[in-house]
Amino acid sequence: MSTHVAIIGAGLSGLALALSLHQQSIPCTLYEARSAPLNIGGAIMLSPNALRILDTLGVYSRIRSEAYDFDHLYFRSPADTPLDTYEFGGAAKYGYSGMRIYRHVLIRELSTMVAEAGVPIHYHKKFSRVITETESSITWEFEDGTTETATCLVGADGIHSKVRKYLYPELEPKFMNAMAVTAAVPTAQLAVPEGYNMPVTIMN
């Protein structure tokens, strides 16, 4: 019987968990449904709390040169009238500024660090169902018909998680009517007045 942790999903949470377990000398294996690391997706905003964790994992210093640091979010009306300012980070107060970075950059570095740590990632392994579960082990099946057994199974397989479905069959994700549209524009193409805070997010 295996004595390690199995993580379903090699996205941001799965990769970060694998690095954290490796730091604690806890064996783990990642299983990802896709055939390669995810290289799509827009930018994400990381708070000081998230950056503190990434720093502990050794990731922060490796991604900072490809990120944009900021401390505040500025909200404006469709008529460009200032509405509100939200403090998102700040090195003096929180230890870190907020960070805006492309998701694929973070995935790339996390995947590289997991490989450097020798943590196995098995791609093209889509979780199908749990076969048996005891107090000391769990056995599950992939869609290709193969099975694996581990001491602990962690579902990091996204919003449509099949692992979560097994644990909470009646729970369904719901759209909360919140939407954000973001964009990245080369600074060389910008011509804005001095001191103007450029809006980066449209929320509805």
Buried (B, 14 or more C-beta within 10 A) or exposed (E): EBEBBBBBBBBBBBBBBBBBBBEEEBBBBBBBBBEEBBEEBEBBBBBBEBBBBBBEBBBBEBBBEEBBBBBEBBEEEEEEEEEEEEEBBBEEEBEBBBBBBBBBBBBBBBBBBBEEBEBEBBEEBBBBEBEEEEEEBBBBBBEEEEEBBBBBBBBBBBEEBBBBBBEEEEEEEEEEEEEEEEEEEEEEEEEEEEEEEEEBBEEE
